[in-house]
Amino acid sequence: MRSIEKIAAGKNYTAASVGKMSEIIEHELPMGPNVLHGKVFVGQAVGATGSELSFQTLVPGQDSGFLHTHKTHEELYIILKGEGQYQVDGEIFPVSEGTVIRVAPAGKRALKNTGKEDMVMLCIQYKANAFGPEDNPMADGDILQEELKW
């Protein structure tokens, strides 16, 4: 079983590694009496305070195993490698590397690898409706007039 490796930490940051994308399949996630192979949650490992994120690998022919919804969390699924099908509320559509899917909490969702190689995805989960118009990412950031030190 693979584990998350803490790389660095300081007052305002934490960095960790889950390994190469080809190694995600080596992670194991206990889920009740079962173990889900190829999935790892990372949010707690890096101290995330406004979201959770996970990586998952599905081998050819594998699906996520169940439909699920959330009470308050919206999710973004980002396909990093491979191809398959995504199902939301009975609608099924193709997905492949570079596809991004947003699903509201009540959306009944599942993912299946229909390709010939492993599918790797990143899922970011956060509280729905947390951002307002004032949360424009371009307005929130400050460009500092400090020299970069590499």
C-alpha positions in Angstrom: 0.0 0.0 0.0 1.3 3.4 -0.9 1.0 6.4 1.4 1.1 10.2 1.2 4.5 11.7 1.7 4.8 15.0 3.4 7.4 17.1 1.5 7.5 20.5 3.3 5.4 22.6 5.7 5.6 26.1 7.1 3.3 28.7 8.7 1.3 29.3 5.5 1.7 26.1 3.5 1.9 22.3 3.5 3.2 20.2 0.5 2.7 16.5 0.1 3.0 13.9 -2.7 0.7 11.0 -3.5 3.3 9.7 -6.0 3.2 9.5 -9.8 -0.2 9.4 -11.4 0.7 5.9 -12.5 1.1 4.9 -8.8 -2.3 6.1 -7.6 -3.6 2.6 -8.2 -1.3 1.5 -5.3 -3.3 3.5 -2.7 -6.0 1.9 -0.6 -8.9 3.6 1.1 -10.8 1.7 3.9 -14.6 2.2 3.4 -16.4 0.3 6.1 -15.8 -3.4 5.8 -14.3 -2.9 2.2 -11.1 -1.4 0.9 -11.3 0.7 -2.2 -8.1 0.3 -4.3 -6.7 3.2 -6.3 -8.2 6.1 -4.3 -6.5 8.6 -1.9 -7.9 11.7 -0.2 -5.3 14.5 0.2 -7.1 17.4 1.8 -6.3 16.5 5.4 -2.7 15.6 4.6 -2.1 19.2 3.3 -4.3 20.9 5.9 -6.9 22.2 3.4 -9.6 24.3 5.2 -12.1 24.9 2.4 -12.1 21.8 0.3 -11.2 18.1 0.1 -9.5 16.5 -2.9 -8.9 13.0 -4.0 -7.1 11.1 -6.8 -8.5 7.9 -8.1 -7.5 5.3 -10.7 -10.0 3.1 -12.5 -8.6 0.2 -14.5 -10.2 -0.7 -17.8 -13.8 -1.8 -17.4 -14.0 -0.6 -13.7 -16.6 1.8 -12.5 -16.8 3.8 -9.3 -19.0 1.0 -7.8 -22.0 3.1 -6.7 -24.1 6.2 -7.4 -23.7 8.8 -4.7 -24.9 12.3 -3.7 -23.7 14.8 -1.1 -25.6 16.8 1.5 -23.7 20.1 1.0 -20.7 19.5 -1.2 -20.4 20.3 -4.8 -17.7 18.3 -6.7 -15.4 19.0 -9.7 -14.1 15.9 -11.5 -11.0 16.4 -13.6 -10.0 13.6 -15.9 -6.2 13.5 -16.0 -5.7 10.4 -18.1 -7.8 7.9 -20.0 -11.3 7.9 -21.2 -14.7 6.7 -20.0 -18.3 7.6 -19.3 -19.7 9.9 -16.6 -23.3 9.5 -15.3 -25.3 12.2 -13.6 -29.0 11.9 -12.9 -29.3 9.1 -15.5 -27.6 11.1 -18.2 -24.4 9.4 -19.6 -21.8 11.2 -21.6 -18.2 10.5 -22.7 -15.2 11.9 -20.8 -11.5 11.9 -21.5 -8.2 13.6 -20.5 -8.9 17.3 -19.9 -12.7 16.9 -19.2 -13.9 18.8 -16.2 -17.4 18.0 -14.7 -19.1 20.1 -12.0 -21.8 18.2 -10.0 -24.2 19.9 -7.5 -24.7 18.1 -4.2 -28.0 16.4 -5.2 -26.6 15.1 -8.5 -26.6 11.3 -8.6 -23.1 10.5 -10.0 -20.8 7.7 -11.1 -17.8 7.2 -13.4 -16.7 4.3 -15.6 -13.5 3.6 -17.4 -14.4 2.4 -20.9 -10.9 2.7 -22.4 -8.0 0.4 -22.8 -5.7 2.1 -20.3 -6.1 3.2 -16.7 -8.2 6.3 -16.1 -6.9 8.8 -13.5 -9.0 11.5 -12.1 -8.9 14.3 -9.6 -12.0 15.2 -7.6 -12.2 18.5 -5.7 -15.1 18.7 -3.2 -16.1 22.0 -1.5 -19.2 23.5 0.1 -21.7 24.5 -2.6 -22.7 28.1 -3.0 -19.7 29.3 -0.9 -18.5 31.8 -3.4 -20.3 35.1 -4.2 -19.7 37.7 -6.9 -17.0 39.3 -4.6 -15.0 36.1 -4.8 -13.7 36.7 -8.3 -10.3 35.0 -8.3 -8.8 37.9 -10.3 -10.0 40.4 -7.6 -8.9 38.2 -4.6 -5.2 37.9 -5.5 -2.5 40.5 -4.8 0.5 40.7 -7.0 3.4 41.5 -4.7 6.3 43.8 -5.7 8.9 41.4 -4.3 11.8 39.7 -6.1 11.4 35.9 -6.8 14.0 33.8 -5.1 14.8 30.5 -6.8 
